[in-house]
């Protein structure tokens, strides 16, 4: 599968000594034997994903011992897994030399699979150090012949222009099924005290309705937590043994993602997942 969600620009911007210097992939990323491939932490269906790569943009791009000063580098597009998107700490994803920044990948993926993270970018270099008094701008990935001036300048030093792409490591992200998410190993119990329980809609956008019949409760409480364990919603209301009860929760202030809810009485409880996707 060649679905691309690349952060290869980070390697391009930090290749002065080695690709691993100058930027920090998210904690939990894995590397192959020669560190030419990086797999970011897994994403899971129905769960919000948010990871950032922090990086330092150097003054020069270095290839085969040649230091070529940057003028700027700009990410123009990133292909992401379905349901996910990217944003940059810099306006318009425009980065100048000797600056720091980050790119955040977030969203709720909708399809499983291993995705190679392809990126389109513009890079501008000052070729004066190569004996050419000119600033050129070209696209990444680079195709030989795209900039005859760059091809000629590099060839004068015995460097093939396609090596520009060779120094970029490959990034991947694995989208796994929801049941593989280690953060969602909760113990769900449906007891008789909560009969015909329905949570709808789920995923929710602006409103989630908790409906059920309860045959023995003076009160019912509802608590909603994020995946870090923070209580973000709590309510308690009188129980009823005669009719169906419905509690409507305004989810518009919630961030997109997965939440854990617990509905309980003095002698029973029911737990589950609420997904918010606006």
Backbone as CSV, one residue per row, in Angstrom:
resi,resn,N_x,N_y,N_z,CA_x,CA_y,CA_z,C_x,C_y,C_z
1,UNK,0.861,-1.188,0.000,0.000,0.000,0.000,0.893,1.232,0.000
2,UNK,0.577,2.155,-0.888,1.440,3.317,-1.033,0.696,4.566,-0.608
3,UNK,-0.256,4.453,0.291,-0.909,5.643,0.831,0.117,6.440,1.605
4,UNK,0.193,7.744,1.345,1.322,8.478,1.840,0.914,9.546,2.829
5,UNK,1.585,9.564,3.925,1.336,10.538,4.990,2.701,10.898,5.519
6,UNK,3.501,11.614,4.698,4.920,11.713,4.925,5.308,12.916,5.735
7,UNK,6.326,12.700,6.541,6.988,13.803,7.190,8.430,13.805,6.728
8,UNK,8.652,13.390,5.506,10.008,13.283,4.986,10.725,14.619,4.986
9,UNK,10.003,15.710,4.950,10.644,17.018,4.942,11.526,17.200,6.151
10,UNK,11.152,16.600,7.280,11.962,16.768,8.467,13.357,16.223,8.236
11,UNK,13.437,15.083,7.566,14.743,14.512,7.275,15.498,15.422,6.325
12,UNK,14.809,15.944,5.325,15.453,16.834,4.378,16.010,18.067,5.067
13,UNK,15.289,18.565,6.033,15.706,19.782,6.707,16.773,19.529,7.755
14,UNK,17.051,18.295,8.086,17.936,18.020,9.208,19.028,17.031,8.858
15,UNK,19.403,16.997,7.590,20.328,15.977,7.137,21.780,16.421,7.229
16,UNK,22.078,17.558,7.859,23.424,18.100,7.894,24.442,17.087,8.400
17,UNK,24.120,16.378,9.497,25.045,15.375,10.021,24.478,13.981,9.836
18,UNK,23.275,13.775,10.280,22.555,12.529,10.026,21.089,12.840,10.182
19,UNK,20.235,11.993,9.589,18.817,12.342,9.591,18.265,12.408,11.000
20,UNK,18.889,11.684,11.949,18.341,11.615,13.300,18.647,12.851,14.125
21,UNK,19.483,13.732,13.611,19.812,14.940,14.359,18.946,16.091,13.871
22,UNK,18.476,16.893,14.802,17.729,18.085,14.436,16.238,17.959,14.622
23,UNK,15.712,16.746,14.747,14.287,16.614,14.986,14.021,15.410,15.880
24,UNK,12.875,15.431,16.503,12.515,14.391,17.465,11.160,13.798,17.105
25,UNK,11.142,12.551,16.581,9.853,11.902,16.322,9.114,11.676,17.638
26,UNK,7.810,11.404,17.576,7.045,11.181,18.810,7.585,10.010,19.611
27,UNK,7.433,10.091,20.914,7.785,8.956,21.777,6.989,7.730,21.355
28,UNK,7.677,6.604,21.280,7.021,5.376,20.857,7.239,5.038,19.402
29,UNK,7.924,5.930,18.637,8.257,5.619,17.250,9.305,4.513,17.212
30,UNK,9.290,3.718,16.143,10.261,2.643,15.988,11.064,2.850,14.712
31,UNK,12.272,2.259,14.675,13.213,2.463,13.582,13.657,1.112,13.030
32,UNK,13.985,1.085,11.735,14.578,-0.129,11.197,16.080,-0.140,11.515
33,UNK,16.788,-1.171,11.047,18.177,-1.384,11.465,19.084,-0.211,11.134
34,UNK,18.925,0.393,9.966,19.814,1.497,9.596,19.142,2.860,9.726
35,UNK,18.024,2.899,10.405,17.308,4.155,10.704,16.881,4.901,9.446
36,UNK,16.658,4.180,8.363,16.143,4.821,7.152,14.619,4.787,7.097
37,UNK,14.010,4.023,7.991,12.556,3.963,8.065,12.112,4.187,9.513
38,UNK,11.120,5.034,9.684,10.586,5.336,11.007,9.087,5.064,10.985
39,UNK,8.622,4.274,11.929,7.198,4.027,12.077,6.700,4.778,13.298
40,UNK,5.777,5.686,13.080,5.230,6.496,14.160,4.328,5.632,15.059
41,UNK,3.997,6.101,16.249,3.091,5.335,17.114,1.792,4.998,16.387
42,UNK,1.254,3.831,16.661,0.055,3.359,15.965,-1.143,4.266,16.218
43,UNK,-2.003,4.337,15.215,-3.314,4.967,15.346,-4.356,3.858,15.405
44,UNK,-5.543,4.180,15.941,-6.586,3.173,16.104,-7.918,3.708,15.597
45,UNK,-8.676,2.846,14.962,-10.020,3.226,14.545,-10.825,3.702,15.753
46,UNK,-11.671,4.694,15.526,-12.581,5.251,16.532,-11.862,6.062,17.605
47,UNK,-10.542,6.233,17.485,-9.790,6.975,18.504,-9.078,8.165,17.886
48,UNK,-9.112,9.269,18.602,-8.419,10.454,18.120,-6.914,10.250,18.177
49,UNK,-6.235,10.645,17.112,-4.775,10.534,17.029,-4.203,11.941,17.028
50,UNK,-3.181,12.163,17.830,-2.515,13.461,17.863,-1.072,13.266,18.278
51,UNK,-0.171,13.385,17.321,1.260,13.254,17.570,1.989,14.337,16.799
52,UNK,3.064,14.840,17.380,3.836,15.899,16.741,5.295,15.503,16.604
53,UNK,5.898,15.958,15.531,7.344,15.844,15.352,7.929,17.243,15.529
54,UNK,8.820,17.356,16.472,9.498,18.624,16.750,10.817,18.621,15.994
55,UNK,11.164,19.720,15.364,12.376,19.740,14.558,13.036,21.118,14.559
56,UNK,14.308,21.108,14.218,15.080,22.330,14.022,15.484,22.400,12.555
57,UNK,15.194,23.517,11.909,15.574,23.712,10.519,16.985,24.303,10.493
58,UNK,17.967,23.613,9.902,19.339,24.123,9.882,19.511,25.241,8.864
59,UNK,20.709,25.766,8.799,21.000,26.847,7.858,21.242,26.318,6.455
60,UNK,21.684,25.054,6.352,22.065,24.541,5.041,21.623,23.096,4.875
61,UNK,21.360,22.762,3.625,21.105,21.384,3.233,22.445,20.776,2.813
62,UNK,22.771,19.608,3.364,24.067,18.989,3.092,23.865,17.680,2.347
63,UNK,24.529,17.552,1.225,24.465,16.332,0.440,25.857,16.005,-0.076
64,UNK,26.336,14.804,0.232,27.657,14.344,-0.203,28.740,15.360,0.143
65,UNK,28.641,15.946,1.343,29.657,16.882,1.804,29.476,18.303,1.323
66,UNK,28.472,18.555,0.509,28.233,19.912,0.009,27.200,20.603,0.896
67,UNK,27.516,21.789,1.394,26.586,22.590,2.191,25.934,23.621,1.288
68,UNK,24.634,23.496,1.124,23.891,24.412,0.254,22.911,25.190,1.123
69,UNK,23.098,26.497,1.300,22.235,27.280,2.206,20.767,27.254,1.804
70,UNK,19.913,27.092,2.811,18.469,27.182,2.614,18.051,28.642,2.473
71,UNK,17.041,28.856,1.634,16.303,30.121,1.638,14.986,29.923,2.388
72,UNK,14.298,28.844,2.081,13.099,28.453,2.821,12.725,27.037,2.433
73,UNK,11.836,26.449,3.202,11.215,25.170,2.866,9.745,25.263,3.270
74,UNK,8.871,24.768,2.412,7.434,24.878,2.672,6.721,23.589,2.298
75,UNK,5.966,23.050,3.244,5.122,21.893,2.952,3.890,22.387,2.199
76,UNK,3.636,21.806,1.035,2.491,22.236,0.231,1.311,21.285,0.347
77,UNK,1.553,20.024,0.632,0.448,19.083,0.845,0.989,17.817,1.480
78,UNK,0.122,17.122,2.204,0.453,15.833,2.800,-0.750,14.923,2.612
79,UNK,-0.521,13.748,2.059,-1.587,12.755,1.933,-1.695,12.000,3.251
80,UNK,-2.860,12.018,3.847,-3.043,11.395,5.159,-4.015,10.226,5.060
81,UNK,-3.953,9.299,6.002,-4.980,8.255,6.047,-6.371,8.872,6.168
82,UNK,-7.362,8.187,5.643,-8.730,8.681,5.692,-9.125,9.032,7.122
83,UNK,-9.661,10.236,7.308,-10.093,10.691,8.619,-9.048,11.476,9.379
84,UNK,-7.826,11.573,8.821,-6.747,12.278,9.509,-6.296,13.484,8.693
85,UNK,-5.630,14.408,9.358,-5.138,15.606,8.691,-3.880,16.075,9.404
86,UNK,-3.228,17.095,8.848,-1.999,17.628,9.437,-2.104,19.141,9.558
87,UNK,-1.345,19.697,10.458,-1.191,21.141,10.543,0.196,21.452,11.075
88,UNK,0.652,22.659,10.822,2.016,23.071,11.167,1.986,24.167,12.216
89,UNK,3.061,24.233,12.992,3.180,25.319,13.964,3.483,26.641,13.274
90,UNK,4.079,26.574,12.079,4.391,27.784,11.314,3.244,28.094,10.356
91,UNK,2.949,29.366,10.172,1.871,29.776,9.274,2.159,29.306,7.856
92,UNK,1.154,28.712,7.233,1.250,28.196,5.869,2.338,27.131,5.710
93,UNK,2.733,26.518,6.816,3.775,25.477,6.794,5.054,25.977,6.131
94,UNK,5.370,27.245,6.356,6.536,27.892,5.743,7.627,28.019,6.795
95,UNK,8.797,27.447,6.511,9.876,27.400,7.490,11.129,28.058,6.941
96,UNK,11.684,28.965,7.720,12.929,29.627,7.358,14.097,28.910,8.025
97,UNK,15.327,29.118,7.524,16.485,28.462,8.145,16.721,28.963,9.563
98,UNK,17.358,28.108,10.367,17.672,28.427,11.768,16.413,28.707,12.589
99,UNK,15.363,27.957,12.328,14.145,28.077,13.124,13.734,26.687,13.607
100,UNK,12.842,26.661,14.575,12.298,25.411,15.083,10.796,25.380,14.827
101,UNK,10.256,24.199,14.726,8.815,24.077,14.507,8.358,22.658,14.724
102,UNK,7.113,22.420,14.402,6.572,21.081,14.526,5.420,20.901,13.557
103,UNK,5.176,19.651,13.213,4.009,19.277,12.423,3.210,18.287,13.255
104,UNK,1.916,18.547,13.364,1.034,17.689,14.151,0.143,16.877,13.228
105,UNK,0.037,15.590,13.501,-0.859,14.706,12.771,-2.009,14.353,13.695
106,UNK,-3.229,14.550,13.263,-4.358,14.309,14.154,-5.574,13.867,13.362
107,UNK,-6.595,13.462,14.095,-7.837,13.023,13.489,-8.224,11.636,13.966
108,UNK,-9.325,11.128,13.446,-9.823,9.795,13.789,-9.786,8.953,12.518
109,UNK,-8.820,8.050,12.383,-8.706,7.262,11.145,-9.913,6.347,10.961
110,UNK,-10.242,6.099,9.690,-11.433,5.305,9.385,-11.118,4.000,8.654
111,UNK,-9.855,3.787,8.273,-9.483,2.563,7.571,-8.173,2.028,8.137
112,UNK,-8.134,0.717,8.382,-6.916,0.111,8.895,-5.912,-0.090,7.766
113,UNK,-4.644,-0.275,8.147,-3.597,-0.539,7.171,-2.311,0.162,7.543
114,UNK,-1.234,-0.227,6.884,0.057,0.418,7.055,0.216,1.454,5.956
115,UNK,0.376,2.707,6.350,0.469,3.811,5.400,1.877,4.385,5.406
116,UNK,2.443,4.516,4.229,3.711,5.237,4.143,3.419,6.716,4.184
117,UNK,4.069,7.360,5.192,3.784,8.772,5.393,4.546,9.541,4.326
118,UNK,3.900,10.310,1.771,4.483,11.109,0.700,4.097,12.545,0.933
119,UNK,4.947,13.345,0.782,4.763,14.748,1.053,5.176,15.545,-0.145
120,UNK,4.476,16.625,-0.416,4.894,17.571,-1.442,5.372,18.834,-0.761
121,UNK,6.493,19.344,-1.222,7.070,20.534,-0.595,7.816,21.351,-1.625
122,UNK,8.006,22.592,-1.295,8.882,23.467,-2.064,10.118,23.749,-1.231
123,UNK,11.279,23.658,-1.853,12.545,23.950,-1.185,13.291,24.964,-2.024
124,UNK,13.798,25.976,-1.369,14.561,27.024,-2.060,15.983,27.044,-1.516
125,UNK,16.956,26.939,-2.417,18.369,26.882,-2.033,19.145,27.980,-2.740
126,UNK,20.174,28.464,-2.046,21.107,29.434,-2.625,22.319,28.664,-3.149
127,UNK,22.533,28.675,-4.468,23.585,27.869,-5.093,24.940,28.566,-5.152
128,UNK,25.076,29.681,-4.449,26.340,30.425,-4.523,27.525,29.564,-4.104
129,UNK,27.318,28.696,-3.110,28.416,27.849,-2.647,28.833,26.826,-3.696
130,UNK,27.982,26.627,-4.703,28.305,25.708,-5.795,28.823,26.448,-7.019
131,UNK,29.055,27.747,-6.856,29.595,28.536,-7.954,28.551,29.095,-8.882
132,UNK,27.280,29.033,-8.472,26.196,29.562,-9.293,25.516,30.680,-8.512
133,UNK,25.550,31.871,-9.041,24.983,33.025,-8.341,23.482,33.085,-8.601
134,UNK,22.747,32.133,-7.983,21.324,32.060,-8.226,20.643,31.316,-7.093
135,UNK,19.419,31.739,-6.795,18.555,31.028,-5.858,17.540,30.247,-6.674
136,UNK,17.397,28.946,-6.388,16.438,28.126,-7.122,15.412,27.546,-6.163
137,UNK,14.219,27.325,-6.678,13.152,26.695,-5.910,12.656,25.485,-6.688
138,UNK,12.536,24.353,-6.010,12.127,23.139,-6.682,11.214,22.334,-5.765
139,UNK,10.561,21.341,-6.347,9.611,20.521,-5.603,10.287,19.271,-5.057
140,UNK,9.773,18.832,-3.936,10.142,17.552,-3.341,8.897,16.670,-3.350
141,UNK,8.958,15.428,-3.845,10.131,14.694,-4.309,10.735,15.322,-5.560
142,UNK,12.070,15.217,-5.642,12.788,15.834,-6.751,12.952,14.834,-7.889
143,UNK,12.706,15.314,-9.107,12.892,14.503,-10.312,14.012,15.133,-11.125
144,UNK,15.007,14.317,-11.476,16.119,14.829,-12.275,15.590,15.508,-13.532
145,UNK,16.127,16.688,-13.821,15.667,17.471,-14.951,14.698,18.556,-14.560
146,UNK,14.169,18.484,-13.340,13.248,19.517,-12.880,13.932,20.876,-12.829
147,UNK,15.200,20.879,-12.366,15.996,22.103,-12.337,17.334,21.828,-13.005
148,UNK,17.463,22.129,-14.294,18.728,21.886,-14.987,19.909,22.582,-14.330
149,UNK,19.665,23.745,-13.731,20.755,24.467,-13.073,21.266,23.681,-11.873
150,UNK,20.338,23.150,-11.058,20.746,22.348,-9.907,21.448,21.079,-10.373
151,UNK,20.895,20.410,-11.384,21.523,19.194,-11.900,22.954,19.476,-12.348
152,UNK,23.140,20.579,-13.073,24.468,20.921,-13.579,25.427,21.248,-12.437
153,UNK,24.954,22.039,-11.457,25.824,22.436,-10.350,26.270,21.222,-9.541
154,UNK,25.341,20.295,-9.288,25.701,19.103,-8.522,26.636,18.194,-9.311
155,UNK,26.366,18.050,-10.624,27.204,17.171,-11.434,28.632,17.677,-11.503
156,UNK,28.824,18.992,-11.383,30.179,19.559,-11.405,30.993,19.071,-10.214
157,UNK,30.305,18.662,-9.150,30.976,18.127,-7.967,30.857,16.608,-7.900
158,UNK,30.402,16.002,-8.991,30.287,14.549,-9.032,29.132,14.007,-8.219
159,UNK,28.093,14.812,-8.002,26.943,14.397,-7.196,25.726,14.268,-8.097
160,UNK,25.062,13.129,-8.041,23.840,12.927,-8.809,22.659,13.575,-8.097
161,UNK,21.848,14.287,-8.856,20.744,15.040,-8.241,19.717,14.137,-7.584
162,UNK,19.591,12.881,-8.046,18.589,12.008,-7.423,18.948,11.637,-5.992
163,UNK,20.199,11.937,-5.575,20.587,11.689,-4.192,19.827,12.598,-3.228
164,UNK,19.237,13.669,-3.747,18.415,14.535,-2.887,17.310,13.714,-2.231
165,UNK,16.718,12.785,-2.998,15.660,11.949,-2.445,16.208,10.794,-1.619
166,UNK,17.421,10.339,-1.936,17.985,9.195,-1.225,18.240,9.492,0.245
167,UNK,18.457,10.763,0.590,18.774,11.092,1.979,17.523,11.232,2.838
168,UNK,16.349,11.083,2.233,15.098,11.243,2.974,14.637,9.885,3.487
169,UNK,14.573,9.665,4.776,14.052,8.384,5.282,12.553,8.289,5.035
170,UNK,12.032,7.088,5.122,10.609,6.848,4.923,9.903,6.772,6.271
171,UNK,8.750,7.413,6.340,7.936,7.385,7.550,6.669,6.584,7.303
172,UNK,6.237,5.864,8.326,5.040,5.037,8.211,4.161,5.240,9.439
173,UNK,2.892,4.935,9.269,1.977,4.898,10.403,1.035,3.713,10.203
174,UNK,0.837,2.953,11.255,-0.025,1.776,11.197,-1.355,2.103,11.868
175,UNK,-2.446,1.961,11.123,-3.785,2.172,11.678,-4.362,0.802,12.032
176,UNK,-4.632,0.584,13.313,-5.069,-0.716,13.803,-6.550,-0.707,14.168
177,UNK,-7.152,-1.896,14.286,-8.562,-1.968,14.705,-8.768,-1.388,16.100
178,UNK,-9.969,-0.941,16.377,-10.267,-0.303,17.654,-10.008,-1.227,18.831
179,UNK,-10.281,-2.537,18.647,-10.121,-3.447,19.776,-8.666,-3.643,20.183
180,UNK,-7.723,-3.211,19.348,-6.298,-3.325,19.699,-5.806,-2.167,20.554
181,UNK,-6.652,-1.160,20.721,-6.232,0.034,21.452,-6.054,-0.300,22.931
182,UNK,-4.816,-0.198,23.443,-4.586,-0.566,24.851,-5.264,0.372,25.835
183,UNK,-5.647,1.571,25.373,-6.292,2.526,26.269,-7.770,2.231,26.489
184,UNK,-8.304,1.263,25.744,-9.737,1.010,25.821,-10.068,-0.335,26.450
185,UNK,-9.130,-0.866,27.218,-9.382,-2.132,27.905,-10.201,-1.894,29.168
186,UNK,-11.463,-1.589,28.982,-12.334,-1.311,30.118,-13.273,-2.490,30.324
187,UNK,-13.788,-2.604,31.510,-14.687,-3.705,31.844,-16.130,-3.219,31.714
188,UNK,-16.773,-3.589,30.615,-18.152,-3.163,30.392,-19.109,-4.196,30.972
189,UNK,-20.086,-3.714,31.739,-21.054,-4.615,32.341,-22.460,-4.096,32.039
190,UNK,-23.303,-4.953,31.539,-24.706,-4.627,31.363,-25.491,-5.421,32.384
191,UNK,-25.937,-4.767,33.428,-26.694,-5.437,34.472,-28.185,-5.221,34.244
192,UNK,-28.995,-6.053,34.888,-30.437,-5.947,34.722,-30.969,-4.583,35.135
193,UNK,-30.224,-3.921,36.033,-30.688,-2.611,36.491,-30.692,-1.576,35.368
194,UNK,-29.934,-1.836,34.288,-29.964,-0.963,33.115,-30.477,-1.791,31.942
195,UNK,-31.778,-1.749,31.765,-32.417,-2.565,30.749,-32.576,-1.759,29.459
196,UNK,-32.333,-2.429,28.318,-32.492,-1.808,27.004,-31.718,-0.490,26.911
197,UNK,-30.471,-0.551,27.307,-29.621,0.643,27.265,-29.269,0.959,25.816
198,UNK,-29.384,2.240,25.436,-29.027,2.692,24.084,-28.278,4.014,24.201
199,UNK,-27.125,4.084,23.541,-26.387,5.341,23.402,-26.436,5.718,21.930
200,UNK,-27.034,6.862,21.617,-27.225,7.251,20.223,-27.178,8.771,20.072
201,UNK,-26.551,9.281,19.003,-25.712,8.521,18.067,-24.335,8.277,18.677
202,UNK,-23.647,7.322,18.155,-22.286,7.023,18.607,-21.498,6.471,17.416
203,UNK,-20.702,7.269,16.733,-20.147,8.552,17.153,-21.197,9.672,17.212
204,UNK,-20.934,10.620,18.115,-21.796,11.781,18.292,-21.091,13.027,17.788
205,UNK,-21.887,14.016,17.421,-21.329,15.296,16.990,-21.667,16.382,18.010
206,UNK,-22.922,16.810,18.022,-23.337,17.885,18.916,-24.060,17.390,20.165
207,UNK,-24.643,16.181,20.085,-25.446,15.687,21.199,-25.387,14.163,21.249
208,UNK,-25.297,13.611,22.472,-25.363,12.163,22.682,-26.480,11.879,23.674
209,UNK,-27.341,10.900,23.353,-28.480,10.570,24.208,-28.271,9.201,24.845
210,UNK,-28.320,9.162,26.176,-28.221,7.926,26.946,-29.637,7.533,27.368
211,UNK,-30.156,6.465,26.784,-31.526,6.040,27.077,-31.523,4.649,27.695
212,UNK,-32.428,4.414,28.673,-32.459,3.126,29.355,-33.718,3.045,30.232
213,UNK,-34.019,1.822,30.656,-35.000,1.585,31.702,-34.236,1.141,32.952
214,UNK,-34.684,1.584,34.121,-34.012,1.219,35.364,-35.067,0.732,36.342
215,UNK,-34.843,-0.466,36.911,-35.905,-1.044,37.739,-35.686,-0.916,39.240
216,UNK,-34.581,-0.294,39.645,-34.338,-0.198,41.092,-33.282,0.860,41.367
217,UNK,-33.664,2.115,41.307,-32.678,3.172,41.561,-33.378,4.440,42.023
218,UNK,-32.869,5.015,43.105,-33.353,6.316,43.550,-32.657,7.443,42.793
219,UNK,-31.462,7.136,42.290,-30.735,8.130,41.515,-29.888,7.401,40.475
220,UNK,-29.489,8.118,39.450,-28.561,7.619,38.429,-27.516,8.701,38.203
221,UNK,-26.249,8.308,38.165,-25.185,9.277,37.895,-24.460,8.887,36.613
222,UNK,-23.982,9.893,35.891,-23.228,9.682,34.656,-21.935,10.472,34.743
223,UNK,-20.834,9.785,34.475,-19.519,10.414,34.431,-18.862,10.087,33.100
224,UNK,-18.193,11.070,32.517,-17.488,10.877,31.246,-16.038,11.323,31.442
225,UNK,-15.109,10.473,31.010,-13.679,10.728,31.175,-12.990,10.718,29.819
226,UNK,-11.917,11.498,29.697,-11.075,11.347,28.512,-10.109,10.194,28.750
227,UNK,-9.280,9.878,27.749,-8.406,8.708,27.847,-7.242,8.920,28.802
228,UNK,-7.064,10.148,29.271,-6.040,10.419,30.284,-6.606,10.279,31.692
229,UNK,-7.892,9.962,31.790,-8.519,9.803,33.093,-9.091,11.073,33.677
230,UNK,-9.135,12.143,32.892,-9.684,13.406,33.382,-11.211,13.391,33.284
231,UNK,-11.875,13.742,34.388,-13.333,13.830,34.398,-13.746,15.096,33.660
232,UNK,-14.505,14.940,32.568,-14.898,16.118,31.789,-16.396,16.387,31.846
233,UNK,-17.155,15.420,32.391,-18.598,15.625,32.507,-19.113,14.779,33.666
234,UNK,-20.037,15.347,34.453,-20.660,14.591,35.547,-22.062,15.145,35.774
235,UNK,-23.011,14.227,35.996,-24.381,14.642,36.276,-25.054,13.542,37.096
236,UNK,-26.014,13.942,37.922,-26.786,12.991,38.721,-28.250,13.402,38.650
237,UNK,-29.134,12.427,38.465,-30.548,12.753,38.299,-31.386,11.651,38.937
238,UNK,-32.651,11.929,39.273,-33.506,10.937,39.934,-33.756,9.732,39.048
239,UNK,-33.830,8.566,39.654,-34.157,7.359,38.919,-35.653,7.213,38.752
240,UNK,-36.057,6.353,37.821,-37.479,6.096,37.583,-37.654,4.628,37.232
241,UNK,-38.585,3.962,37.869,-38.800,2.540,37.591,-39.985,2.323,36.662
242,UNK,-40.645,3.407,36.279,-41.869,3.277,35.486,-41.629,3.491,33.991
243,UNK,-40.789,4.423,33.644,-40.676,4.835,32.246,-39.219,4.834,31.784
244,UNK,-39.071,4.905,30.477,-37.738,5.038,29.895,-37.154,6.392,30.267
245,UNK,-35.899,6.402,30.597,-35.218,7.653,30.916,-34.198,7.975,29.829
246,UNK,-34.047,9.244,29.536,-33.070,9.691,28.536,-32.316,10.898,29.074
247,UNK,-31.017,10.813,29.012,-30.168,11.938,29.401,-29.434,12.409,28.161
248,UNK,-29.672,13.660,27.777,-28.997,14.248,26.624,-27.754,15.005,27.083
249,UNK,-26.612,14.697,26.475,-25.350,15.340,26.816,-24.885,16.169,25.630
250,UNK,-24.637,17.436,25.878,-24.111,18.328,24.838,-22.630,18.004,24.618
251,UNK,-22.300,17.423,23.461,-20.917,17.040,23.184,-20.186,18.066,22.324
252,UNK,-20.831,19.175,21.979,-20.174,20.163,21.116,-18.901,20.747,21.725
253,UNK,-18.793,20.872,23.084,-17.521,21.380,23.627,-16.413,20.330,23.648
254,UNK,-16.755,19.050,23.415,-15.755,17.989,23.486,-14.870,18.020,22.248
255,UNK,-13.603,17.693,22.421,-12.717,17.487,21.284,-13.043,16.156,20.615
256,UNK,-12.753,16.041,19.335,-12.926,14.761,18.659,-12.071,13.699,19.333
257,UNK,-12.629,12.512,19.484,-11.864,11.437,20.111,-12.759,10.444,20.808
258,UNK,-12.144,9.564,21.572,-12.853,8.519,22.302,-12.877,8.875,23.782
259,UNK,-14.039,8.677,24.404,-14.221,8.954,25.827,-14.808,7.709,26.495
260,UNK,-14.564,7.575,27.775,-15.103,6.480,28.559,-16.211,7.021,29.453
261,UNK,-17.363,6.352,29.449,-18.456,6.794,30.311,-18.771,5.715,31.333
262,UNK,-19.302,6.134,32.458,-19.741,5.215,33.498,-21.070,5.717,34.039
263,UNK,-22.087,4.892,33.889,-23.390,5.197,34.435,-23.615,4.267,35.631
264,UNK,-24.029,4.803,36.747,-24.092,3.978,37.954,-25.240,4.396,38.861
265,UNK,-25.652,3.411,39.679,-26.579,3.634,40.780,-25.878,3.133,42.032
266,UNK,-26.606,3.004,43.111,-25.992,2.533,44.355,-25.560,1.077,44.272
267,UNK,-26.133,0.308,43.355,-25.816,-1.121,43.309,-25.557,-1.669,41.910
268,UNK,-25.388,-0.818,40.920,-25.136,-1.303,39.563,-24.385,-0.248,38.774
269,UNK,-23.698,-0.694,37.730,-22.994,0.255,36.873,-22.914,-0.301,35.456
270,UNK,-22.741,0.610,34.529,-22.568,0.245,33.125,-21.513,1.173,32.543
271,UNK,-20.487,0.598,31.893,-19.399,1.384,31.314,-19.301,1.121,29.829
272,UNK,-18.775,2.080,29.110,-18.615,1.918,27.673,-17.851,3.077,27.073
273,UNK,-17.875,3.114,25.729,-17.130,4.125,24.999,-18.082,5.071,24.281
274,UNK,-17.758,6.336,24.334,-18.448,7.356,23.556,-17.435,7.962,22.595
275,UNK,-17.756,7.954,21.302,-16.880,8.534,20.295,-17.470,9.871,19.851
276,UNK,-16.660,10.907,19.834,-17.087,12.225,19.353,-16.344,12.513,18.063
277,UNK,-17.087,12.793,17.016,-16.503,13.092,15.705,-17.358,14.141,15.027
278,UNK,-16.899,15.394,15.075,-17.691,16.506,14.544,-17.259,16.867,13.137
